[in-house]
Amino acid sequence: MKEELIARVRAQLELKATRKQLDVRDMQFATTLENIGQGVCFFDPDQKLILSNRRYAEVYDLSPQAIQPGMSLSEITDLRYAVGACPAVPQDEYLAWCDTINSSVSPRNWITELKSGKVIRIHHERTSDGGWVSTHEDITEHRDAERKIEHLALHDPLTELPNRASLKHQLNTLLKVHGERRSEFAVLCLDLDRFKEVNDVFGHNVGDALLCAVARRLQAVAEGAFIARLGGDEFMLLAEMDAQSAAKLADAIIVAFSEDVEIDGNHIRVGTSLGVAMFPTDGDDAIGLMGNADAALYRAKADGRGTARYFEAEMDQRLRERRALQRDLHTAITKRQLDVDYQPQAAINGDVIGFEALLRWNHPTRGSVSPVVFIPIAEESSLIIEIGEWVLREACKEAASWPRHLQVAINLSPVQFRHGDLPGMVHSVLLETGLSPDRVELEITEGVLIDDFHRAISVLRRLKALGVRIAMDDFGTGYSSLSYLQSFPFDKIKIDQSFVRNIGQSQSAAIIRAVIGLGRGLDLPVVAEGVESADQLAFLAGEACDQVQGFLVGRPGPISDYAGYVGRMEPPEPTTKRSGL
């Protein structure tokens, strides 16, 4: 009896312990079930709900109290359809689909999008008793993030236009479709004519707003075309139309961009240049069509901007040649293939008073490349910033070594005024070389002031504050030179060589007399460029021109050719004196 009692007590204690363990596990299970991020539900073989957690109801926008054990799948589906937390299919069709899933032996995974816009990922698995368990996870935010990432991968974040990757995909699609049809479509490449100036004058925020306005204007005028932003201010359009319609579209775009764009109260007119290539006549692949449209755009810009040009075969060769020169010019900088020649400047009596530093490029295979050819390439690619600083440093270093304290004149590009801190760079070079500022003459053309008058005047004043001299080069070839002379105290005027070359013509002679008289009235020295003959020199002397420069005084060359003039040996007799003046 005693042993039986002990056994019963032990059994009761073990049962109590087991129940306690089960209670603990039930509590742990319930706690886990209620705290996981997924909705969970268990159904028996008759599609009756055994158990679900709160999250299951929340995923489908239902009250947790609305779902109770014992409910059928169809009853829960009724609730979901009542609140719109259901797929966009009829309920009976959805239930039939659920039956197919529930009868499956293998685990199933799928994603469904509800009418509300929610995206639910479901995992469904059979249980050993013939019922099933499923998890329901709201992945709406994850799917939205994926869609945003996909959108960003194919669109420009600023303008929301398709980007280069999207353009290439669309272009390849059109190539396939129109290649099969043997029909035409157009590729139009455009950029804004004065976008850099907008950024410099108004700031990048206004520049960004302008790009967005440009995108909207393109969408309005080229409705139906595929429009992409390739970067910066460059856009490309794909239009399913023939050449005649493409020409009309190009003209419409040019006209649309001739009107001001208002940004933050500023009326901005930028204009656009445009190049057009047609499939299949101008190319039958993506690279060819895009490159040829770009070549036509380059021609449009070279022809004066604000116009459209259509691809011609010779454009491609010219563009290739120009780009090859640009690559070679970049190499020339790194491999020190650039040189500085010096051309003497003399007083009218023949005394050499200084030299102009002139950039030269001796190409390893092409030989001497004219500055008329490579300077515009350097300016277009902004290589002129690096080259201009190098020329200034070389010329100042050279002049600082001359025994005679002659002046050195150095040309500045309009591009140097738009980018970086030009006065800071000049100041740094002067400190580095030790050259006195009053021996430095910086020559600018009217283009510096035309691009951005107020910025240019500000930069010129800062330069003048350093103690350097500022000369107006090529005077008389522009439109507003007189007004510029009123706006800034220049130190010298240079008469363009085109007038000196035609000095025998009454009109050129009259212009030269007027400029010399203007200089005398403003107390500004006047330099005549391009003086090559004794007759030209005699005329200038008779008009009391102050200084001359040209082949008659000396050709551009290495400074070693002028060792006597700079004080390294006995100087020769001045050319002008040998001419009898």
Secondary structure, DSSP 8 states (H G I E B T S, - for coil): -HHHHHHHHHHHHHHHHHHHHHHHHHHHHHHHHHHSSSEEEEE-TTSBEEEE-HHHHHHTT--GGG--TT-BHHHHHHHHHHHT-SBSS-HHHHHHHHHHHHT-SS-EEEEEEBTTS-EEEEEEEE-TTS-EEEEEEE-HHHHHHHHHHHHHHHB-TTT--B-HHHHHHHHHHHHHHHHHHT--EEEEEEEESSHHHHHHHH-HHHHHHHHHHHHHHHHHHTTTSEEEEEETTEEEEEE-S-HHHHHHHHHHHHHHTTS-EEETTEEE---EEEEEEEETTT-SSHHHHHHHHHHHHHHHHHTTSSSEEE--HHHHHHHHHHHHHHHHHHHHHHTT-EEEEEEEEEETTS-EEEEEEEEEEEETTTEEE-HHHHHHHHHHTTHHHHHHHHHHHHHHHHHHT-SS--EEEEE--HHHHHSS-HHHHHHHHHHHH---GGGEEEEE-HHHHHH-HHHHHHHHHHHHHTT-EEEEEEETSSS-HHHHHHHS--SEEEE-HHHHHTTTSHHHHHHHHHHHHHHHHHT--EEE----SHHHHHHHHHTT--EEESTTT---B-GGGGHHHHTSS-----HHHHTT-
